[in-house]
Amino acid sequence: MKKNLRIVLGLVFLFQAIASCEPEDEINALKTNDSPIIISEKDQVDPAAGTYDIERVEEDSCDEIESTTLYAGQEMDVGWVHISNSEDYLFVSYDLNHTSWSLQETHLYVGSEQGIPRTQARNPKIGHFQYHSEQDESHRKEYLYAIPSADLDECLVIVAHALVENDEDARHTETAFGYGHGNAFSGSRWGWFIDYCLQECEDMEENGDDESDDTEAFDEGPYTPFPDWGTDCLVGYAFNSTDPTDSHCFLSDGFEQWGWSNQMLYDPRMNYVSGYVQNFPLLASAFQCDISNSLEVGDVEVRLTGGDGRYQAEVRITITDTTYDLEDFNLYVGTERYPLDDNQNSTIRVEYFDYGATSLGTREYSTGQIPWHANSNFIARAVLCPTRS
């Protein structure tokens, strides 16, 4: 009987050890010795192609740099992931410059969707990604990989994972993933992979005059920002200073990021609205929604017109701090306090905002007339970078 008991106990411990391997694989699994050329502030030497920095990445990239939000804890916007390629390299950069978060570790997978290392439960094995880095300095805001593209497929997927820490409290750490629209992991672990196709480099002289415009139209529809690479950018949100009770802090509604959803109220018995105007200060650096420590960097004006249940508004943003330009502007308008994601859950991801414009480089911008509601909720988000002039 004792012998059988020892066998049973041995099997129990064996199964427990096996079961414990999967989380260990996902977080601390073996790291490969295959490393890409790593571009950092201290180590920027590429023995094959010279020295890379952000400016050279922009110059060598075959097409515009694509960017997507780096989300921590599923909802917190903690930075961007920038992706582009030259004739010889795929560039993937983590950029947390505009946020109160810094990098501790990065893990990067590049290849086919089928090749993503996964557990039996279909969760990604982060520690088995080809490329990784551990930061040896505090408050590291950016990290860039330059991966030789000769052996890469023309179209591939990228999983950009990071461990980030809060600048105010280094004990507060979160796992983060670059957002890939419609590409959520199929297992129990949240996160995304990003689709990318290598761009062909063309001779600029053969293309004739460059007819591109730095300003994108303020179009309706889900919007992904393509931010500036500046290192001193700020994010600001409109705040209802006239009646703060109509400004709802994201943190109070369960999100882990500061910012506000505003309710714009007027007498719904009015049949016709002519030039109803309300102004909202644009606040930046309002950690924990504390307006006493915020920076007022601009103004958001909402001018409402319409009648008989049909309303429209012109939203105009003006940057009053002359050291900054407006780069990106995102706007949500709706009867609900927040936009809804694909699963009909409230979200603050700008991918689900209604309107967006990018690469503006101006201090004044107007949406023109857009549909509004009798009593609307709206979120106005702006990215400001040091003036280009």
C-alpha positions in Angstrom: 0.0 0.0 0.0 2.8 2.4 0.9 4.5 1.6 -2.4 1.3 2.4 -4.3 0.9 5.6 -2.4 4.4 6.7 -3.3 3.7 6.0 -7.0 0.5 8.0 -6.9 2.2 11.0 -5.1 5.1 10.8 -7.6 2.6 11.0 -10.5 0.9 14.0 -8.9 4.1 15.9 -8.6 5.1 15.0 -12.1 1.8 16.3 -13.5 2.1 19.5 -11.5 5.6 20.1 -12.9 4.3 19.5 -16.5 1.3 21.8 -15.9 3.6 24.5 -14.6 5.7 24.5 -17.7 3.2 26.3 -19.9 3.1 29.6 -18.0 6.8 29.4 -17.6 7.2 29.0 -21.4 4.9 32.0 -22.0 6.9 34.3 -19.8 10.4 33.1 -19.1 11.0 30.5 -21.8 14.4 29.9 -23.4 15.7 32.8 -25.4 17.3 32.3 -28.8 20.8 33.3 -29.6 19.7 34.5 -33.0 19.7 38.3 -32.7 18.8 41.1 -35.2 20.8 44.2 -35.5 19.6 46.2 -32.5 19.5 50.0 -32.8 19.6 51.8 -29.5 20.8 55.1 -28.2 24.1 53.6 -27.1 24.6 50.9 -29.7 23.7 52.1 -33.2 26.4 50.4 -35.2 25.2 48.2 -38.0 28.3 46.4 -39.4 26.6 45.7 -42.7 25.1 49.1 -43.5 26.7 51.7 -41.3 25.0 53.5 -38.5 21.2 53.7 -38.2 19.2 56.3 -36.3 15.6 57.4 -36.5 16.4 59.9 -39.2 18.1 57.4 -41.4 15.3 54.9 -40.9 12.9 57.5 -42.2 15.2 58.3 -45.2 15.8 54.6 -46.1 12.2 53.4 -45.7 10.7 52.4 -49.0 7.3 53.9 -48.1 5.6 55.7 -45.3 6.2 54.3 -41.8 3.2 52.4 -40.5 2.3 52.8 -36.9 0.0 51.2 -34.4 -0.8 51.7 -30.8 1.1 49.8 -28.1 -1.6 48.7 -25.6 -0.8 47.6 -22.0 -3.4 45.8 -19.9 -5.6 45.6 -23.0 -6.8 49.2 -22.8 -3.9 51.5 -21.8 -2.3 53.5 -24.6 1.4 53.3 -23.6 3.1 54.2 -26.9 3.4 53.2 -30.5 5.0 50.5 -32.6 6.4 51.8 -35.9 7.0 49.5 -38.9 8.7 50.1 -42.2 11.4 48.5 -44.4 14.3 49.5 -46.7 15.7 47.3 -49.5 17.7 45.3 -47.0 16.0 45.6 -43.6 12.7 45.4 -41.8 12.5 48.1 -39.1 10.3 47.6 -36.0 10.5 50.4 -33.3 8.9 50.7 -29.9 8.2 54.4 -29.1 6.9 55.4 -25.6 8.1 59.0 -25.8 4.7 60.7 -25.3 3.6 58.6 -22.3 4.4 58.1 -18.7 5.6 54.5 -19.3 9.0 53.1 -20.1 10.4 49.8 -21.5 11.8 47.0 -19.3 11.9 44.2 -22.0 10.9 43.8 -25.6 10.1 40.5 -27.4 9.5 40.4 -31.2 8.3 37.7 -33.5 8.6 38.1 -37.3 7.4 35.4 -39.7 4.3 33.5 -40.8 1.2 33.4 -38.7 1.5 29.6 -38.6 5.0 29.9 -37.2 4.1 31.9 -34.1 5.4 29.8 -31.2 2.3 28.7 -29.3 1.3 26.5 -26.4 -1.2 23.7 -26.7 -3.8 26.2 -25.5 -2.9 28.4 -28.6 -1.3 31.1 -26.4 1.9 32.7 -27.7 5.2 31.6 -26.2 6.7 35.0 -25.7 10.1 33.6 -24.5 10.4 31.7 -27.8 10.2 34.7 -30.1 13.3 35.2 -32.3 14.3 38.6 -31.0 14.4 40.1 -27.5 16.1 42.8 -25.4 16.3 43.7 -21.7 16.8 47.3 -20.9 19.8 48.1 -18.7 18.7 51.7 -18.0 15.7 53.3 -16.4 13.0 55.2 -18.2 14.0 53.8 -21.6 11.5 55.3 -24.1 12.4 53.7 -27.4 13.9 50.7 -28.9 14.5 49.8 -32.6 15.2 46.5 -34.4 16.7 46.3 -37.9 16.1 42.8 -39.2 17.7 41.6 -42.4 14.9 41.1 -44.9 16.6 38.8 -47.4 15.1 35.6 -46.0 11.7 37.1 -45.0 8.5 36.4 -46.9 7.0 39.3 -48.8 4.0 39.3 -46.5 4.4 38.3 -42.9 3.1 38.9 -39.4 4.7 40.7 -36.5 4.1 40.2 -32.8 5.5 43.1 -30.8 5.4 42.4 -27.1 6.9 44.5 -24.3 7.1 44.6 -20.5 6.6 48.2 -19.5 6.8 50.1 -16.1 5.1 53.2 -14.9 7.5 56.2 -14.6 5.8 57.3 -11.4 5.8 53.9 -9.8 8.4 51.4 -11.0 6.6 48.6 -9.1 3.6 49.0 -11.5 4.5 46.9 -14.5 2.2 45.7 -17.4 2.6 43.5 -20.4 1.9 45.2 -23.7 1.3 44.3 -27.3 1.2 46.2 -30.6 -2.4 46.4 -31.9 -3.3 44.4 -34.9 -6.8 45.1 -36.2 -8.9 41.8 -36.3 -5.8 39.7 -35.4 -6.4 38.7 -31.8 -4.8 35.6 -30.4 -7.1 32.6 -30.5 -6.1 31.3 -27.0 -7.0 32.6 -23.6 -4.3 35.2 -23.5 -5.1 38.6 -24.9 -2.9 40.3 -27.5 -2.5 40.7 -31.3 -0.3 40.0 -34.3 0.2 42.7 -37.0 0.0 42.1 -40.7 2.8 43.6 -42.8 3.9 43.3 -46.4 7.4 44.4 -47.4 7.2 47.6 -49.5 9.1 47.9 -52.8 11.6 50.7 -53.0 11.2 52.8 -56.1 13.5 55.4 -57.6 12.1 58.7 -56.5 13.3 60.4 -59.8 11.2 57.9 -61.8 8.1 58.9 -59.8 8.1 62.5 -61.0 6.9 65.2 -58.7 5.8 64.3 -55.3 2.1 65.1 -55.2 1.5 63.8 -51.7 0.0 66.1 -49.0 1.1 66.1 -45.4 -2.5 66.4 -44.3 -5.0 63.5 -44.4 -8.6 64.3 -44.7 -10.7 64.3 -41.6 -12.6 61.2 -42.6 -15.3 59.2 -40.8 -14.4 55.6 -39.9 -12.1 53.7 -37.6 -8.7 55.4 -37.5 -5.2 54.3 -36.7 -2.7 57.1 -36.0 0.5 57.5 -37.9 2.4 59.7 -35.3 5.4 61.8 -35.6 8.7 60.4 -34.4 9.4 63.3 -32.1 10.8 62.6 -28.7 9.0 65.3 -26.7 5.4 64.9 -27.9 2.4 65.3 -25.6 -1.1 63.8 -25.6 -4.0 66.1 -24.6 -7.7 65.6 -24.0 -10.6 68.1 -24.0 -12.0 68.8 -20.5 -15.4 70.3 -19.6 -14.2 73.1 -17.3 -17.6 74.8 -17.4 -19.2 71.9 -15.6 -16.6 69.3 -14.5 -19.4 66.9 -13.5 -20.0 66.4 -17.2 -16.4 65.4 -17.7 -15.9 61.7 -16.9 -12.4 60.5 -16.1 -11.4 57.3 -17.9 -10.0 56.0 -14.6 -13.3 56.3 -12.9 -14.9 54.1 -15.5 -12.4 51.3 -15.1 -9.8 52.2 -17.7 -6.2 52.4 -16.6 -5.4 55.7 -18.4 -6.2 59.3 -17.8 -8.4 61.4 -20.1 -12.1 62.4 -20.3 -15.3 61.7 -22.0 -17.4 64.9 -22.1 -21.1 65.3 -22.2 -22.4 68.4 -24.0 -25.9 69.3 -22.8 -28.4 71.9 -23.9 -32.2 72.2 -23.7 -33.5 69.4 -25.9 -36.9 71.3 -26.2 -35.2 73.8 -28.5 -36.5 73.0 -32.0 -33.6 74.9 -33.7 -30.1 75.5 -32.6 -28.2 78.3 -34.2 -24.6 78.8 -33.3 -24.6 77.1 -29.9 -20.9 77.2 -28.9 -19.1 75.6 -26.0 -15.3 75.7 -25.4 -13.2 73.0 -23.7 -9.6 73.5 -22.6 -7.2 71.0 -24.1 -5.2 69.6 -21.1 -1.9 67.6 -21.2 0.1 65.8 -18.5 -3.0 65.4 -16.3 -1.7 62.3 -14.6 -4.6 60.6 -12.7 -6.9 63.2 -14.2 -5.5 65.8 -11.8 -6.2 69.1 -13.6 -4.3 71.0 -10.9 -1.0 69.6 -12.3 -2.0 69.7 -15.9 -0.8 71.8 -18.8 -3.4 73.8 -20.7 -2.0 73.6 -24.3 -5.0 74.5 -26.4 -8.7 74.9 -26.8 -11.4 72.7 -28.4 -14.5 74.6 -29.7 -17.7 72.8 -30.5 -20.1 74.9 -32.6 -23.5 73.2 -32.9 -26.3 74.0 -35.5 -29.4 72.2 -36.7 -33.0 71.4 -35.8 -35.9 69.0 -35.9 -33.8 66.2 -34.4 -31.0 66.7 -37.0 -27.8 68.3 -35.8 -24.3 68.9 -37.0 -21.3 70.5 -35.4 -18.0 71.9 -36.4 -15.2 71.0 -34.0 -12.2 73.4 -34.1 -9.0 72.8 -32.1 -6.5 75.6 -31.5 -3.0 75.0 -30.0 -2.3 78.0 -27.7 1.2 76.8 -26.6 3.3 78.2 -29.5 6.1 75.7 -28.8 3.9 72.8 -30.1 2.2 71.9 -33.3 -0.9 69.7 -33.6 0.2 66.4 -35.2 -2.8 64.0 -34.7 -6.4 64.6 -33.8 -9.0 61.9 -32.9 -12.6 62.4 -32.1 -15.4 60.2 -30.8 -19.0 61.4 -30.9 -22.0 59.3 -29.7 -24.9 58.8 -27.4 -22.8 56.4 -25.3 -20.1 57.6 -23.1 -17.4 55.6 -24.9 -17.1 53.9 -28.3 -17.7 50.2 -28.6 -15.2 47.6 -29.8 -15.8 44.5 -32.0 -17.3 42.7 -28.9 -19.6 45.7 -28.0 -17.5 46.5 -25.0 -16.7 50.1 -24.1 -13.2 51.1 -25.2 -10.9 54.1 -25.4 -8.8 52.8 -28.2 -8.5 55.4 -31.0 -9.0 52.7 -33.6 -12.7 52.8 -32.6 -13.0 56.6 -32.7 -15.2 58.0 -35.4 -12.9 60.6 -37.0 -9.2 61.2 -37.3 -6.5 63.2 -39.0 -2.8 62.9 -38.9 0.6 64.5 -39.8 -1.0 67.9 -39.6 1.9 70.1 -38.5 -0.4 73.1 -37.7 -1.7 75.0 -34.6 -5.3 75.2 -35.9 -7.6 72.6 -37.3 -11.3 72.2 -38.0 -13.4 69.1 -38.8 -15.9 70.9 -40.9 -19.6 69.9 -40.4 -20.0 66.5 -38.9 -23.2 64.7 -37.6 -24.0 65.3 -33.9 -26.6 64.2 -31.4 -29.0 66.2 -29.3 -27.1 65.4 -26.2 -23.8 64.0 -27.2 -20.8 62.4 -25.5 -17.5 63.1 -27.1 -13.8 62.4 -26.6 -11.3 64.8 -28.3 -7.7 63.5 -28.2 -4.7 65.4 -29.7 -1.0 64.6 -30.1 1.2 67.6 -29.9 4.9 67.7 -31.0 7.5 70.4 -30.9 6.8 73.0 -33.6 8.5 72.2 -36.9 9.4 75.8 -37.7 
